[in-house]
């Protein structure tokens, strides 16, 4: 299962659960016939480890399919939910607890009066985690980051903008592998505010190589530049030493 805590080493991210981490389940197979409300609730990671069981009260029957989501969220209905990309501060710790969106689809195999048993494959990460750092194109000096603005480049209709949120379509008949985050069109770039020489950012995967615009500000001024990349769902991309020009 993908996990709630992230640690970097040798340009690789390793993940682990912390006991008490909160998740949310939604029964994809059933809605309350009297209120048309979905059956959803909280789950808790039982162990501090790379894999963990989850505990909680779940309304289900044998054969039902459950969506299991981290971080804990609110389902709009039992076929989709929304994730946010705003509020990132460039730190790995905040990314891990708030933006490391993972999804799993569990199958309920057995139900007794007090216990339900379900199986689930390894949960999947919905976004791409990127590590960015920048240098001055003219001096090669490291650029400290106070704010980082990211947007799509090129000449498409989304140029100069970046989704602030994304929808995740789910459903009883949708396989876990076919669940993806789809960006919601925005009129502005994605803005991160923090402090450091490297920023960790959770971004949406791309269907092909895309151009990205970067704007960094600090006490010395504003720096801009572009870079091209293909972002793959669940991967960790190290993009350090990108060259920007001071304005």
C-alpha positions in Angstrom: 0.0 0.0 0.0 1.2 3.5 -0.7 1.9 5.4 2.4 1.5 8.6 4.4 5.1 9.6 5.3 7.8 10.3 2.8 11.5 10.3 3.2 14.2 11.1 0.6 17.5 9.2 0.1 19.7 8.8 -3.0 17.0 10.6 -5.1 14.4 8.0 -4.1 11.3 8.6 -1.9 10.4 5.9 0.6 7.0 5.8 2.2 5.5 4.5 5.4 2.4 4.7 7.4 2.3 6.2 10.9 -0.2 4.5 13.3 -3.2 6.8 13.6 -3.0 8.1 10.0 -6.6 8.9 8.9 -8.1 7.7 5.7 -11.6 7.7 4.3 -13.7 4.9 2.8 -16.7 5.1 0.5 -18.9 2.1 -0.4 -19.0 2.2 -4.2 -21.6 -0.5 -4.4 -24.4 1.0 -2.2 -26.3 4.2 -1.4 -28.8 4.6 1.5 -32.1 4.0 -0.2 -34.0 6.2 2.2 -31.8 9.3 2.0 -29.7 8.6 -1.1 -26.7 9.4 0.9 -23.5 7.5 0.4 -22.0 5.2 2.9 -18.7 6.7 3.9 -16.6 7.0 7.0 -13.2 7.1 8.6 -10.5 4.5 8.8 -7.3 4.5 10.8 -3.9 3.0 10.1 -3.1 0.4 12.7 0.7 0.3 12.4 3.8 2.4 11.9 5.2 0.5 9.0 5.5 0.3 5.2 2.3 -1.6 5.1 -0.6 -1.5 7.6 -4.1 -2.8 8.3 -6.9 -0.2 8.6 -9.5 -0.2 11.2 -12.9 1.5 11.5 -16.7 1.0 11.2 -17.7 0.2 7.7 -21.2 -0.4 6.3 -20.8 -3.2 3.7 -21.8 -6.6 2.5 -19.7 -9.4 1.0 -18.9 -8.6 -2.6 -19.1 -4.8 -2.1 -16.3 -2.6 -3.5 -14.8 0.1 -1.2 -12.8 3.1 -2.2 -10.0 3.8 0.3 -8.4 7.3 0.1 -5.6 9.1 1.8 -5.5 11.9 3.0 -9.0 11.7 4.6 -11.5 13.4 2.3 -15.2 14.1 1.8 -16.9 12.2 -1.0 -19.4 14.2 -3.1 -21.1 11.0 -4.1 -19.9 7.4 -4.7 -18.4 8.0 -8.1 -16.0 10.9 -7.6 -14.2 13.2 -5.2 -12.0 16.3 -5.4 -8.4 16.9 -4.4 -6.7 20.3 -3.9 -3.2 21.3 -5.1 -3.2 24.7 -3.4 -1.5 25.5 -0.1 1.7 23.6 -0.7 4.8 25.2 1.0 7.6 23.3 -0.7 8.3 21.0 2.3 8.2 17.2 2.0 6.5 16.9 5.4 3.5 19.0 4.3 3.3 17.3 1.0 3.3 13.9 2.6 0.4 14.7 5.0 -1.7 16.8 2.7 -0.9 16.2 -0.9 0.4 12.7 -1.3 -3.0 11.5 -2.7 -3.3 7.7 -2.8 -6.2 5.6 -3.8 -7.1 2.0 -3.3 -10.1 -0.2 -4.3 -10.9 -2.9 -1.8 -13.1 -5.9 -2.2 -15.2 -7.1 0.8 -14.6 -10.9 1.0 -16.4 -11.8 4.2 -18.8 -10.2 6.6 -20.0 -11.4 10.1 -22.1 -9.6 12.7 -19.1 -7.6 13.9 -16.3 -8.0 11.4 -15.8 -7.3 7.7 -12.7 -8.6 5.9 -11.5 -7.0 2.6 -8.6 -7.4 0.3 -6.9 -4.6 -1.6 -3.9 -4.4 -3.9 -1.1 -1.9 -3.3 -2.6 1.6 -3.3 -1.7 3.9 -6.1 -0.3 7.5 -6.0 -2.4 9.8 -8.1 0.1 12.6 -8.6 3.8 13.1 -9.4 6.1 14.3 -6.7 8.8 16.7 -8.0 11.9 18.2 -6.3 12.8 21.6 -7.9 15.8 23.8 -7.3 17.1 26.7 -9.4 20.3 28.5 -10.4 20.9 31.9 -11.9 21.5 31.4 -15.7 24.2 34.1 -15.8 26.1 33.4 -12.5 25.2 29.8 -11.8 24.5 30.8 -8.2 21.8 28.9 -6.3 18.5 30.8 -6.1 16.8 30.8 -2.7 13.1 30.3 -3.0 10.5 32.4 -1.2 7.7 31.9 -3.7 7.5 29.5 -6.6 4.9 29.9 -9.4 4.3 27.0 -11.8 2.2 27.1 -14.9 1.9 25.3 -18.3 3.9 26.9 -21.1 3.4 26.8 -24.8 0.5 28.3 -26.7 -2.4 26.1 -25.7 -5.5 27.4 -24.0 -4.0 26.5 -20.6 -0.8 28.4 -21.1 0.1 30.5 -18.1 -2.3 28.6 -15.8 -2.3 25.5 -13.7 -5.1 23.5 -12.1 -5.8 24.4 -8.5 -7.7 21.2 -8.0 -8.5 17.9 -9.7 -11.4 15.5 -9.8 -11.0 11.7 -9.2 -13.6 9.6 -11.0 -14.3 6.3 -9.2 -17.0 3.7 -9.2 -17.8 0.1 -8.6 -17.1 -0.8 -12.2 -13.9 1.2 -12.5 -10.7 -0.7 -11.8 -8.1 0.8 -9.5 -5.6 1.1 -12.4 -8.1 3.2 -14.3 -8.6 5.8 -11.6 -6.8 9.0 -12.3 -6.8 12.7 -11.2 -8.1 15.1 -13.8 -7.2 18.8 -13.5 -9.9 21.4 -13.2 -9.2 24.4 -15.5 -7.9 27.5 -13.7 -7.1 31.1 -14.6 -4.0 31.3 -12.5 -0.6 29.6 -11.9 0.0 27.2 -9.0 1.6 29.3 -6.3 3.8 27.9 -3.4 5.0 30.1 -0.5 7.8 28.9 1.8 11.5 29.2 2.2 14.4 27.0 1.0 16.8 26.2 -1.8 14.7 23.2 -2.9 10.9 22.8 -3.1 8.9 19.6 -3.2 5.7 19.9 -5.2 2.9 17.5 -6.0 1.8 18.0 -9.6 -0.6 16.3 -12.0 0.7 13.7 -14.4 1.0 14.6 -18.1 0.0 12.6 -21.1 3.2 13.5 -22.9 6.1 15.9 -22.6 4.9 19.3 -21.5 6.5 22.7 -21.1 6.4 24.3 -17.7 6.9 28.0 -16.7 8.6 28.7 -13.5 8.8 32.0 -11.6 10.8 32.3 -8.4 10.9 35.3 -6.1 13.1 36.2 -3.1 14.6 39.2 -1.5 16.9 39.7 -4.5 14.2 39.8 -7.1 12.3 37.7 -9.6 13.6 34.9 -11.8 11.8 33.2 -14.7 12.4 30.2 -17.0 10.9 27.1 -18.6 11.6 23.4 -18.7 10.1 20.4 -20.4 9.2 17.2 -18.7 6.9 14.2 -18.8 5.3 13.6 -15.4 4.3 10.0 -14.7 1.7 9.1 -12.1 3.3 7.9 -8.9 6.9 8.7 -9.9 9.4 10.9 -8.2 11.1 13.5 -10.4 14.3 15.2 -9.3 14.7 18.5 -11.4 17.5 20.4 -9.6 19.7 23.1 -11.0 17.1 24.4 -13.5 18.4 27.7 -15.0 16.3 30.8 -14.6 17.0 34.4 -15.7 16.7 37.3 -13.4 14.2 40.0 -14.5 
